[in-house]
Amino acid sequence: MRSHARQQHNCAIKDTIVPDQNQRKVKVTVPYFEIGKQDGATLATGGARSGTKGYFVEPTMFTNVKNGMRLAQEEIFGPVVALIPFKDDAVFQANDIQYGLASSIWTNDLGRAHRVARKIKAGTVWVNTFFEFDPIFPFGGYKQSGLGREYGQESVDTYTQIKSVVVRF
């Protein structure tokens, strides 16, 4: 998959495959392989269980995904990536969903990356990478992708009560 992804899509995909959380999660993820194909997306790689033991699902990549497709509109939380082509409307497309947990921008133009990242309504925006975390970074989503933040100073703020006291002598 790694060589195929780099050759066909010029993105870096790690070699490590980790299992889904449990059988219930696998049963939620696997139907998206057929849903994507039925909606007209192209299955580029993956799209099946991996082995017969454990909860392994092949890393799966769909191309030619349109914003209205379920692959683009729902939070799958499985090893599935939906590549959506764009021209000038990338920010509109990124924001045209009810969720906003994370987004990834791939570009050689760092200035453009920062301009686009400011406009994308997502709690985390990665540039030329994905799924990188650090405990100092606040983590949480926009819109229907959760409330509050984990990690960072913002997570501490959740457990505090702020009070203003105004005194005039």
VOPATOR-707859 format. One record per residue: residue number from 1; residue in one letter; x, y, z of N, C-alpha, C in turn. Coordinates in Angstrom, 1 decimal. Last residue first. Example, Ala and Ser with C-alpha at 12.3 -4.5 7.8 and 13.67 -1.06 7.14 Angstrom:
R | num | residuo | n_u | n_v | n_w | ca_u | ca_v | ca_w | c_u | c_v | c_w
R | 2 | s | 12.8 | -2.2 | 7.1 | 13.7 | -1.1 | 7.1 | 12.9 | 0.0 | 7.9
R | 1 | a | 13.2 | -5.7 | 7.8 | 12.3 | -4.5 | 7.8 | 13.2 | -3.3 | 7.8
END
This chain:
R | num | residuo | n_u | n_v | n_w | ca_u | ca_v | ca_w | c_u | c_v | c_w
R | 169 | f | -13.1 | 51.9 | 45.4 | -12.9 | 52.5 | 46.8 | -13.4 | 53.9 | 46.8
R | 168 | r | -14.5 | 49.3 | 43.8 | -14.3 | 50.7 | 43.7 | -14.2 | 51.2 | 45.1
R | 167 | v | -14.0 | 46.2 | 42.2 | -14.1 | 46.9 | 43.5 | -13.8 | 48.4 | 43.2
R | 166 | v | -15.0 | 43.3 | 40.7 | -14.7 | 44.7 | 40.5 | -15.0 | 45.4 | 41.8
R | 165 | v | -14.0 | 40.2 | 39.8 | -14.4 | 40.9 | 41.0 | -14.0 | 42.4 | 40.7
R | 164 | s | -14.8 | 37.4 | 37.9 | -14.4 | 38.8 | 37.9 | -14.9 | 39.5 | 39.1
R | 163 | k | -13.8 | 34.1 | 37.6 | -14.7 | 35.1 | 38.3 | -14.0 | 36.4 | 38.1
R | 162 | i | -14.0 | 30.8 | 36.4 | -13.4 | 32.2 | 36.2 | -14.4 | 33.2 | 36.9
R | 161 | q | -13.2 | 27.7 | 37.4 | -14.3 | 28.7 | 37.4 | -13.6 | 30.1 | 37.4
R | 160 | t | -11.9 | 24.8 | 35.8 | -11.7 | 26.1 | 36.5 | -13.0 | 26.9 | 36.4
R | 159 | y | -11.8 | 22.7 | 34.0 | -12.0 | 22.4 | 35.4 | -11.8 | 23.7 | 36.3
R | 158 | t | -11.2 | 23.8 | 31.6 | -12.4 | 23.1 | 31.7 | -12.8 | 22.9 | 33.2
R | 157 | d | -8.5 | 24.6 | 31.7 | -9.5 | 25.6 | 31.9 | -10.9 | 25.0 | 32.1
R | 156 | v | -7.2 | 22.2 | 31.1 | -7.2 | 22.7 | 32.5 | -8.3 | 23.7 | 32.7
R | 155 | s | -7.5 | 22.3 | 28.3 | -8.1 | 21.2 | 29.1 | -8.2 | 21.5 | 30.5
R | 154 | e | -6.0 | 24.5 | 27.6 | -7.4 | 24.5 | 27.4 | -8.1 | 23.4 | 28.1
R | 153 | q | -3.3 | 23.7 | 27.8 | -3.9 | 24.6 | 28.8 | -5.4 | 24.6 | 28.8
R | 152 | g | -3.3 | 20.2 | 26.7 | -3.0 | 21.6 | 26.7 | -3.6 | 22.4 | 27.8
R | 151 | y | -6.0 | 17.9 | 26.5 | -4.6 | 18.2 | 26.5 | -4.5 | 19.8 | 26.5
R | 150 | e | -9.2 | 18.5 | 25.0 | -8.3 | 17.6 | 25.8 | -6.9 | 18.1 | 25.6
R | 149 | r | -12.0 | 20.6 | 25.1 | -10.7 | 20.3 | 24.6 | -10.0 | 19.3 | 25.5
R | 148 | g | -15.5 | 20.9 | 24.1 | -14.4 | 21.0 | 25.0 | -13.1 | 20.6 | 24.3
R | 147 | l | -17.4 | 18.5 | 22.3 | -17.4 | 19.7 | 23.1 | -16.1 | 19.7 | 23.9
R | 146 | g | -17.8 | 17.2 | 19.0 | -17.4 | 17.2 | 20.4 | -17.4 | 18.5 | 21.0
R | 145 | s | -18.4 | 17.7 | 16.3 | -17.3 | 16.8 | 16.6 | -16.8 | 17.0 | 18.1
R | 144 | q | -20.2 | 19.5 | 15.3 | -20.7 | 18.3 | 15.9 | -19.6 | 17.3 | 16.3
R | 143 | k | -18.0 | 22.2 | 15.6 | -19.4 | 21.8 | 15.2 | -19.8 | 20.6 | 16.0
R | 142 | y | -14.7 | 21.0 | 16.2 | -15.6 | 22.1 | 16.0 | -17.0 | 21.4 | 15.6
R | 141 | g | -12.9 | 19.0 | 18.7 | -13.4 | 19.4 | 17.4 | -14.3 | 20.6 | 17.4
R | 140 | g | -9.6 | 18.8 | 20.1 | -11.0 | 18.7 | 20.2 | -11.6 | 19.2 | 18.9
R | 139 | f | -6.7 | 19.4 | 21.9 | -7.3 | 18.5 | 20.9 | -8.8 | 18.5 | 21.2
R | 138 | p | -3.8 | 21.5 | 22.3 | -5.2 | 21.2 | 22.7 | -5.9 | 20.3 | 21.5
R | 137 | f | -0.6 | 20.3 | 22.7 | -1.6 | 20.8 | 21.8 | -3.0 | 20.5 | 22.3
R | 136 | i | 0.9 | 18.9 | 24.6 | 0.8 | 20.4 | 24.8 | -0.2 | 21.0 | 23.8
R | 135 | p | 1.0 | 16.3 | 23.8 | 0.2 | 16.6 | 24.9 | 0.0 | 18.2 | 25.1
R | 134 | d | 0.7 | 15.9 | 20.3 | 1.6 | 16.3 | 21.4 | 0.7 | 16.7 | 22.6
R | 133 | f | 0.2 | 14.0 | 17.3 | -0.3 | 14.7 | 18.5 | 0.9 | 15.0 | 19.5
R | 132 | e | -0.6 | 13.4 | 14.0 | 0.5 | 13.7 | 14.9 | -0.1 | 14.5 | 16.1
R | 131 | f | -2.3 | 12.9 | 11.9 | -2.4 | 12.1 | 13.1 | -1.2 | 12.2 | 14.0
R | 130 | f | -0.3 | 13.9 | 9.1 | -1.6 | 13.6 | 9.7 | -1.4 | 12.8 | 11.0
R | 129 | t | 1.2 | 16.3 | 7.0 | 1.3 | 15.2 | 7.9 | -0.1 | 14.9 | 8.3
R | 128 | n | 1.0 | 18.8 | 5.7 | 1.9 | 17.8 | 5.2 | 2.2 | 16.7 | 6.1
R | 127 | v | -0.5 | 20.0 | 8.5 | 0.0 | 20.4 | 7.2 | 1.1 | 19.4 | 6.8
R | 126 | w | -3.6 | 19.6 | 10.2 | -2.2 | 19.1 | 10.0 | -1.8 | 19.6 | 8.6
R | 125 | v | -5.7 | 21.1 | 12.4 | -5.3 | 21.1 | 11.0 | -3.9 | 20.7 | 10.9
R | 124 | t | -8.2 | 20.5 | 14.7 | -6.8 | 20.3 | 14.4 | -6.7 | 20.3 | 12.9
R | 123 | g | -10.9 | 21.4 | 14.6 | -10.1 | 21.5 | 15.8 | -8.6 | 21.3 | 15.6
R | 122 | a | -12.0 | 23.3 | 11.8 | -11.6 | 22.0 | 12.4 | -10.8 | 22.2 | 13.6
R | 121 | k | -12.7 | 25.1 | 9.4 | -13.4 | 24.9 | 10.7 | -13.2 | 23.5 | 11.3
R | 120 | i | -10.3 | 26.9 | 7.7 | -10.9 | 25.6 | 7.9 | -11.5 | 25.5 | 9.3
R | 119 | k | -8.9 | 29.3 | 7.8 | -10.3 | 29.3 | 7.3 | -11.0 | 28.0 | 7.6
R | 118 | r | -6.3 | 28.7 | 8.6 | -7.1 | 29.7 | 9.4 | -8.6 | 29.6 | 9.0
R | 117 | a | -5.5 | 27.0 | 6.6 | -5.7 | 26.5 | 7.9 | -6.5 | 27.4 | 8.8
R | 116 | v | -5.1 | 28.9 | 4.5 | -6.2 | 27.9 | 4.4 | -6.5 | 27.3 | 5.8
R | 115 | r | -2.9 | 30.3 | 5.4 | -4.1 | 31.0 | 5.1 | -5.3 | 30.0 | 5.0
R | 114 | h | -1.0 | 28.2 | 5.8 | -1.4 | 28.9 | 6.9 | -2.7 | 29.7 | 6.6
R | 113 | a | -0.7 | 27.3 | 3.1 | -1.2 | 26.4 | 4.1 | -1.7 | 27.1 | 5.3
R | 112 | r | 0.4 | 29.6 | 1.9 | -1.0 | 29.2 | 1.5 | -1.6 | 28.2 | 2.6
R | 111 | g | 2.9 | 29.5 | 3.1 | 2.0 | 30.6 | 3.3 | 0.6 | 30.3 | 3.0
R | 110 | l | 3.9 | 27.0 | 2.1 | 3.6 | 27.2 | 3.6 | 2.7 | 28.4 | 3.8
R | 109 | d | 3.4 | 25.1 | -0.5 | 3.4 | 26.6 | -0.2 | 2.9 | 26.8 | 1.2
R | 108 | n | 3.2 | 22.5 | -1.0 | 4.5 | 23.0 | -0.8 | 4.6 | 24.5 | -0.5
R | 107 | t | 0.6 | 20.6 | 0.8 | 1.1 | 21.6 | -0.1 | 2.5 | 21.9 | 0.1
R | 106 | w | -2.1 | 19.3 | 2.2 | -0.9 | 18.8 | 1.6 | -0.5 | 19.9 | 0.6
R | 105 | i | -3.9 | 19.3 | 5.2 | -3.6 | 20.0 | 4.0 | -2.2 | 19.5 | 3.5
R | 104 | s | -6.5 | 17.8 | 7.0 | -5.1 | 17.7 | 6.6 | -4.9 | 18.4 | 5.3
R | 103 | s | -8.4 | 18.0 | 10.0 | -8.3 | 18.2 | 8.6 | -6.8 | 18.1 | 8.3
R | 102 | a | -10.8 | 17.1 | 12.6 | -9.4 | 17.3 | 12.1 | -9.4 | 17.4 | 10.5
R | 101 | l | -13.5 | 17.6 | 13.3 | -12.5 | 17.2 | 14.3 | -11.1 | 17.5 | 13.8
R | 100 | g | -16.1 | 18.6 | 12.4 | -14.9 | 19.4 | 12.3 | -13.8 | 18.9 | 13.3
R | 99 | y | -19.3 | 18.1 | 10.8 | -18.2 | 17.8 | 11.7 | -17.0 | 18.6 | 11.5
R | 98 | q | -21.0 | 18.6 | 8.8 | -21.5 | 19.0 | 10.1 | -20.4 | 18.7 | 11.2
R | 97 | i | -19.5 | 20.3 | 5.9 | -19.9 | 19.1 | 6.7 | -20.3 | 19.5 | 8.1
R | 96 | d | -18.0 | 22.2 | 4.5 | -19.3 | 21.8 | 4.1 | -19.8 | 20.5 | 4.7
R | 95 | n | -15.3 | 22.7 | 4.9 | -16.3 | 23.2 | 5.9 | -17.7 | 22.8 | 5.6
R | 94 | a | -14.1 | 21.7 | 2.6 | -13.7 | 21.2 | 4.0 | -14.7 | 21.6 | 5.0
R | 93 | q | -15.4 | 23.2 | 0.6 | -15.6 | 21.7 | 0.7 | -15.2 | 21.2 | 2.1
R | 92 | f | -14.4 | 25.7 | 1.2 | -15.8 | 25.5 | 1.2 | -16.1 | 24.0 | 1.4
R | 91 | v | -11.6 | 25.2 | 0.7 | -12.1 | 25.6 | 2.1 | -13.6 | 25.4 | 2.2
R | 90 | a | -11.6 | 24.5 | -2.0 | -11.2 | 23.6 | -1.0 | -11.7 | 23.9 | 0.4
R | 89 | d | -12.3 | 25.7 | -4.5 | -13.3 | 25.7 | -3.4 | -12.9 | 24.7 | -2.3
R | 88 | d | -10.8 | 25.6 | -6.7 | -10.6 | 26.8 | -5.9 | -11.5 | 26.7 | -4.7
R | 87 | k | -10.6 | 22.4 | -6.8 | -10.0 | 23.4 | -7.6 | -9.8 | 24.7 | -6.8
R | 86 | f | -10.2 | 19.0 | -5.7 | -10.8 | 20.4 | -5.6 | -10.0 | 21.3 | -6.5
R | 85 | p | -11.1 | 15.6 | -4.7 | -10.4 | 16.6 | -5.5 | -11.0 | 18.0 | -5.4
R | 84 | i | -10.7 | 13.9 | -1.7 | -11.7 | 14.8 | -2.5 | -10.9 | 15.7 | -3.4
R | 83 | l | -10.2 | 10.8 | -0.4 | -9.5 | 11.9 | -1.1 | -10.5 | 12.7 | -2.0
R | 82 | a | -10.7 | 9.4 | 2.6 | -11.5 | 9.8 | 1.4 | -10.8 | 11.0 | 0.8
R | 81 | v | -9.5 | 6.7 | 4.3 | -9.3 | 8.1 | 3.9 | -10.1 | 8.3 | 2.6
R | 80 | v | -9.8 | 4.6 | 7.1 | -10.4 | 4.9 | 5.8 | -10.1 | 6.4 | 5.5
R | 79 | p | -9.7 | 3.1 | 9.6 | -8.5 | 3.3 | 8.7 | -9.0 | 3.6 | 7.2
R | 78 | g | -12.1 | 5.0 | 11.4 | -11.5 | 3.7 | 11.0 | -10.4 | 4.0 | 10.1
R | 77 | f | -14.0 | 7.0 | 11.8 | -13.1 | 6.6 | 12.9 | -12.5 | 5.2 | 12.7
R | 76 | i | -16.0 | 8.3 | 10.3 | -15.8 | 6.8 | 10.3 | -15.0 | 6.3 | 11.4
R | 75 | e | -18.2 | 10.7 | 10.2 | -16.9 | 10.4 | 10.9 | -16.8 | 8.9 | 11.1
R | 74 | e | -19.5 | 11.7 | 7.0 | -19.6 | 11.0 | 8.3 | -18.2 | 10.7 | 8.9
R | 73 | q | -19.1 | 12.9 | 4.6 | -20.0 | 13.5 | 5.5 | -20.0 | 12.9 | 6.9
R | 72 | a | -17.5 | 11.3 | 2.9 | -17.0 | 12.7 | 3.2 | -17.8 | 13.3 | 4.4
R | 71 | l | -18.9 | 9.0 | 2.7 | -17.5 | 8.9 | 3.1 | -16.9 | 10.3 | 3.5
R | 70 | r | -21.3 | 9.8 | 1.7 | -21.2 | 9.5 | 3.1 | -19.8 | 9.4 | 3.6
R | 69 | m | -21.1 | 12.6 | -0.5 | -21.0 | 11.2 | -0.2 | -20.9 | 11.0 | 1.3
R | 68 | g | -20.8 | 15.3 | -1.1 | -22.1 | 14.8 | -0.6 | -22.1 | 13.3 | -0.3
R | 67 | n | -18.2 | 15.7 | -2.1 | -18.6 | 16.2 | -0.7 | -19.9 | 15.6 | -0.2
R | 66 | k | -16.9 | 12.8 | -3.6 | -17.6 | 14.0 | -3.7 | -18.1 | 14.4 | -2.3
R | 65 | v | -13.9 | 11.1 | -4.5 | -15.0 | 11.3 | -3.5 | -15.6 | 12.7 | -3.7
R | 64 | n | -11.8 | 10.1 | -5.9 | -12.9 | 10.6 | -6.6 | -14.2 | 10.7 | -5.7
R | 63 | t | -10.7 | 7.4 | -3.8 | -10.5 | 8.6 | -4.6 | -11.8 | 9.0 | -5.3
R | 62 | f | -10.1 | 5.8 | -0.7 | -11.0 | 6.1 | -1.8 | -10.6 | 7.4 | -2.5
R | 61 | m | -8.2 | 3.5 | 1.0 | -8.2 | 4.8 | 0.4 | -9.2 | 4.8 | -0.8
R | 60 | t | -7.5 | 1.8 | 4.0 | -8.3 | 1.9 | 2.8 | -8.4 | 3.4 | 2.3
R | 59 | p | -5.8 | -0.6 | 5.8 | -5.9 | 0.8 | 5.5 | -6.5 | 1.0 | 4.1
R | 58 | e | -7.8 | -3.4 | 6.7 | -6.8 | -2.9 | 5.8 | -7.0 | -1.4 | 5.7
R | 57 | v | -8.3 | -4.2 | 10.1 | -8.9 | -3.7 | 8.9 | -7.9 | -3.1 | 8.0
R | 56 | f | -8.3 | -6.4 | 12.8 | -7.5 | -5.7 | 11.8 | -8.4 | -5.4 | 10.6
R | 55 | y | -8.9 | -7.6 | 15.3 | -9.8 | -6.6 | 14.7 | -9.1 | -5.8 | 13.7
R | 54 | g | -8.1 | -11.2 | 15.4 | -8.1 | -9.8 | 15.9 | -9.1 | -8.9 | 15.1
R | 53 | k | -7.7 | -13.2 | 12.5 | -7.6 | -13.0 | 13.9 | -7.5 | -11.5 | 14.3
R | 52 | t | -7.7 | -13.2 | 9.8 | -8.9 | -13.7 | 10.4 | -8.8 | -13.6 | 12.0
R | 51 | g | -6.7 | -10.4 | 7.6 | -6.5 | -11.6 | 8.4 | -7.8 | -12.1 | 9.1
R | 50 | s | -8.3 | -7.6 | 7.4 | -7.0 | -8.0 | 7.3 | -6.7 | -9.2 | 8.2
R | 49 | r | -11.2 | -6.7 | 5.5 | -10.6 | -7.1 | 6.8 | -9.2 | -7.6 | 6.5
R | 48 | a | -10.9 | -4.2 | 3.0 | -11.3 | -5.5 | 3.5 | -10.8 | -5.7 | 4.9
R | 47 | g | -9.9 | -1.9 | 1.7 | -11.3 | -2.2 | 1.5 | -11.7 | -3.6 | 2.0
R | 46 | g | -7.0 | -1.3 | -0.4 | -7.6 | -1.7 | 0.9 | -9.0 | -2.2 | 0.7
R | 45 | t | -7.2 | 1.4 | -2.8 | -6.5 | 0.3 | -2.1 | -7.2 | 0.0 | -0.8
R | 44 | a | -9.2 | 2.8 | -4.2 | -7.8 | 2.8 | -4.7 | -7.0 | 1.7 | -4.1
R | 43 | l | -12.4 | 2.8 | -5.2 | -11.6 | 2.2 | -4.1 | -10.2 | 2.0 | -4.7
R | 42 | t | -14.0 | 5.8 | -6.0 | -13.2 | 4.7 | -6.5 | -12.3 | 4.2 | -5.4
R | 41 | a | -17.5 | 6.4 | -5.4 | -16.1 | 6.7 | -5.1 | -15.3 | 5.5 | -5.7
R | 40 | g | -20.2 | 5.9 | -5.6 | -19.5 | 6.3 | -6.8 | -18.0 | 6.6 | -6.6
R | 39 | d | -21.7 | 4.7 | -3.7 | -21.9 | 6.2 | -3.9 | -21.1 | 6.7 | -5.1
R | 38 | q | -20.8 | 2.1 | -3.7 | -22.1 | 2.4 | -4.2 | -22.4 | 3.8 | -4.5
R | 37 | k | -18.2 | 2.6 | -2.6 | -18.3 | 2.1 | -4.0 | -19.7 | 2.4 | -4.5
R | 36 | g | -19.0 | 3.4 | 0.0 | -18.1 | 4.3 | -0.8 | -18.3 | 3.9 | -2.3
R | 35 | i | -20.4 | 1.1 | 0.9 | -21.0 | 2.4 | 0.8 | -20.3 | 3.3 | -0.1
R | 34 | e | -18.3 | -0.8 | 1.0 | -19.4 | -0.9 | 0.0 | -20.1 | 0.4 | -0.2
R | 33 | f | -16.8 | 0.4 | 3.1 | -16.2 | -0.1 | 1.9 | -17.2 | -0.2 | 0.7
R | 32 | y | -18.5 | 0.7 | 5.2 | -18.2 | 1.9 | 4.5 | -17.4 | 1.5 | 3.2
R | 31 | p | -18.7 | -1.8 | 6.6 | -19.7 | -1.4 | 5.6 | -19.4 | -0.2 | 4.8
R | 30 | v | -16.4 | -1.6 | 8.3 | -16.4 | -2.4 | 7.1 | -17.5 | -2.1 | 6.1
R | 29 | t | -17.0 | 0.0 | 10.7 | -16.1 | 0.4 | 9.6 | -16.3 | -0.3 | 8.3
R | 28 | v | -18.8 | -1.5 | 12.3 | -19.2 | -0.1 | 11.8 | -18.3 | 0.3 | 10.7
R | 27 | k | -17.4 | -3.8 | 12.8 | -18.7 | -3.9 | 12.1 | -19.2 | -2.6 | 11.7
R | 26 | v | -15.3 | -2.7 | 14.2 | -15.0 | -3.3 | 12.9 | -16.3 | -3.4 | 12.1
R | 25 | k | -16.6 | -2.1 | 16.5 | -16.1 | -1.0 | 15.7 | -15.8 | -1.5 | 14.3
R | 24 | r | -17.2 | -4.7 | 17.5 | -18.3 | -3.7 | 17.2 | -17.8 | -2.6 | 16.3
R | 23 | q | -14.7 | -5.7 | 18.0 | -15.5 | -6.3 | 16.9 | -16.6 | -5.3 | 16.5
R | 22 | n | -12.5 | -2.9 | 18.7 | -13.2 | -4.1 | 19.0 | -14.0 | -4.6 | 17.9
R | 21 | q | -10.7 | -1.0 | 17.6 | -10.9 | -1.1 | 19.0 | -11.5 | -2.4 | 19.4
R | 20 | d | -8.5 | -2.2 | 15.0 | -9.7 | -1.4 | 15.4 | -9.9 | -1.7 | 16.9
R | 19 | p | -4.9 | -2.5 | 15.1 | -6.3 | -3.1 | 15.1 | -7.3 | -2.0 | 15.4
R | 18 | v | -2.6 | -1.0 | 12.9 | -3.0 | -1.3 | 14.2 | -4.5 | -1.8 | 14.2
R | 17 | i | 0.2 | -1.1 | 10.9 | -1.3 | -1.3 | 10.9 | -1.6 | -1.7 | 12.3
R | 16 | t | 2.8 | 0.9 | 9.6 | 2.2 | 0.2 | 10.8 | 0.7 | 0.1 | 10.6
R | 15 | d | 3.8 | 2.4 | 7.6 | 3.7 | 0.9 | 7.4 | 2.9 | 0.2 | 8.5
R | 14 | k | 2.1 | 5.5 | 6.7 | 3.0 | 4.7 | 7.5 | 2.7 | 3.2 | 7.3
R | 13 | i | 2.2 | 7.2 | 3.8 | 1.3 | 6.4 | 4.6 | 2.3 | 5.5 | 5.4
R | 12 | a | 2.4 | 10.2 | 2.2 | 3.2 | 9.3 | 3.0 | 2.2 | 8.5 | 3.9
R | 11 | c | 1.4 | 10.7 | -1.2 | 1.2 | 10.9 | 0.2 | 1.9 | 9.8 | 1.0
R | 10 | n | 1.0 | 10.4 | -4.1 | 2.1 | 11.2 | -3.5 | 1.8 | 11.6 | -2.0
R | 9 | h | -0.6 | 8.7 | -5.4 | -1.2 | 9.9 | -4.7 | -0.2 | 10.8 | -4.0
R | 8 | q | 0.8 | 6.6 | -6.7 | -0.4 | 7.1 | -7.3 | -0.9 | 8.4 | -6.7
R | 7 | q | 3.1 | 6.3 | -5.1 | 3.2 | 6.3 | -6.6 | 2.0 | 7.0 | -7.2
R | 6 | r | 2.2 | 6.3 | -2.5 | 3.2 | 7.3 | -2.9 | 3.2 | 7.4 | -4.4
R | 5 | a | 0.4 | 4.1 | -2.7 | 0.0 | 5.4 | -2.3 | 0.9 | 6.5 | -2.7
R | 4 | h | 2.2 | 2.0 | -3.4 | 1.0 | 2.4 | -4.3 | 0.6 | 3.8 | -4.0
R | 3 | s | 3.9 | 1.9 | -1.2 | 4.4 | 2.3 | -2.5 | 3.3 | 2.7 | -3.5
R | 2 | r | 1.9 | 1.2 | 0.8 | 2.8 | 2.4 | 0.9 | 3.3 | 2.8 | -0.5
R | 1 | m | 0.8 | -1.2 | 0.0 | 0.0 | 0.0 | 0.0 | 0.9 | 1.2 | 0.0
END
